[in-house]
Amino acid sequence: MTLSIALTEDIATCHALRRAVFIEEQGVSVIEEVDGRDNDALHILAHKDGQAVGCARLLVHGATGKIGRVCVLAQMRGQGIGVALIEAALDCLRQIDGVTQARLGAQTHAIGFYERLGFSVTGPEYLDAGIAHRDMVRPV
């Protein structure tokens, strides 16, 4: 297995991955998934053996970097790709002057995954696109 993860300008491939995971698999509406913020974001794309398999999006607001739109194709899960995406996102945030905290909205089923990566739950449960989430934070 050759896994490569890097910042990308290939937003179309990120959109295709997000469509497969969020819209087709999880039933999120196109309007909720396509929020108009992609041009203001940094995008991270994961390839395994040359195939695009996952992505994440970073939005920076002051000292906080928001990690979002994290997805891995269903057939590729359980291989460490999600961990590698989050680690790459944190590495990217560390390189941005003034960013001291990473924040994300975790689907509740994924809280344990993010806790293992050093994130802590903050705030109450809420619905985003009809899916239960909790906000989580960690220092970068």
N, C-alpha and C positions, 0 to 999 in steps of 0.2 A: 504494500500500500504506500503510495506516495501522496501525502497530504500537503497542500500548500494553501496558505492563508495570507491575504494581502489587501491593502487598500485598493479600491477599484473605481474607475469611472464608468464601468459597465453596469449602469443602472437598469438597463433592459433585462439583463440576466438576473439581477436581484429581484426585479418585479416578477419575473417568471417563477422564481423559487417561492417568493411570498404568495403568489397566486396559488401555486400548488398546495402549499401548507395552510395558509390562513383562509383563503376563499374556498378552494375545492375540498380540502380535508376538514377544516374546522367550521366552515359555514359563515365566515365573516363576510359582510357585504362589501362590494367593491368600493362604495362610498366611504366606508370606515377604514378600509385598508389603504386606499389611495388618498392621503390626507394633504397633498400639496407641499409637504415639507422636505421632500427628497432633495431638492436643489440646494437646501440650506444644510445638508447633512454630509457626513463622511460615510462611506460605505465600505464594508469589509466583505470579501467574497472568499469562500472556501472551495477548493477543487480537490477531488480525490481521483487519482489516476487520470487527470485531464478533464474530468466531468465536474461541472458546477454542482455542488451538493448542499450548500448552506450559505447564509449571509447574516449580516447584522448592520444596523444603522446607528450612527452616533450624532447626537445634537448637543452642542455646547451652549450653556447659559451661565455666564459668569464662572464661578468656581465649580459648577456641576456639569458633568458629562452624562447625558442620558443615553443609555444603551437600549435600543429598541429594535423591533422587527427582527428578532433573533429567530432563525428557523433553520432546520435541517430536514431534508427530504426523509419521509417516513422509512424508506428502505435502507437508509444510511445511518439511522439512529443507533446508539449503543456502541459506537466506535470511537468515541472521544472527540468527535467533530464539534459538538456544542461547547465542550470545555475549551478546545483550542480557539474557537471563535470568541468566547468571553475573555480568554487570556490575551488574545490579539487586540480586542477592544480596550482592555485595561492598559496594555502597552502603548496603544495609540494615545489614550487620554493622558498618560504620564508625560508624553512629549509636548503637550499643549500647555503653554505658560499659564499659570494661575488655576488650573483645574486641580482640585484637591479631593473631590468626591465623585463617585460613580453612583448613578441612580437607575433603577429600572422598574417596570411594572411586570411582575411575574405572574403568570397563570398559576393559580393555587396548587395545581398538581406538580408544578416545577419548583416550588419553594425549596425543597430539600436539595435539589440540584444546585441552586444558587447559594444556599447556605454553605454547602461544601466548598464553594469558591469564595467564601469570606463575606457574603452579603448578609445583612440582618433585616428582618421585617420591620417596617415602620408604618404606622397608620392602619386604618381599618380595611376590611375587604370591600371591594367595589366591583361593579360590572363594567367591563370594557368590551364593546362589540358583543355583548351578551355572555361573556365569559368571565368567571370570577377571577379577580386579580388581587394582589397585595403589592404595595410599593416596598422596595428593598434598596438599601444603600450600603456602601462600603467606601473606605478611603482608597484612593488610588496609590 
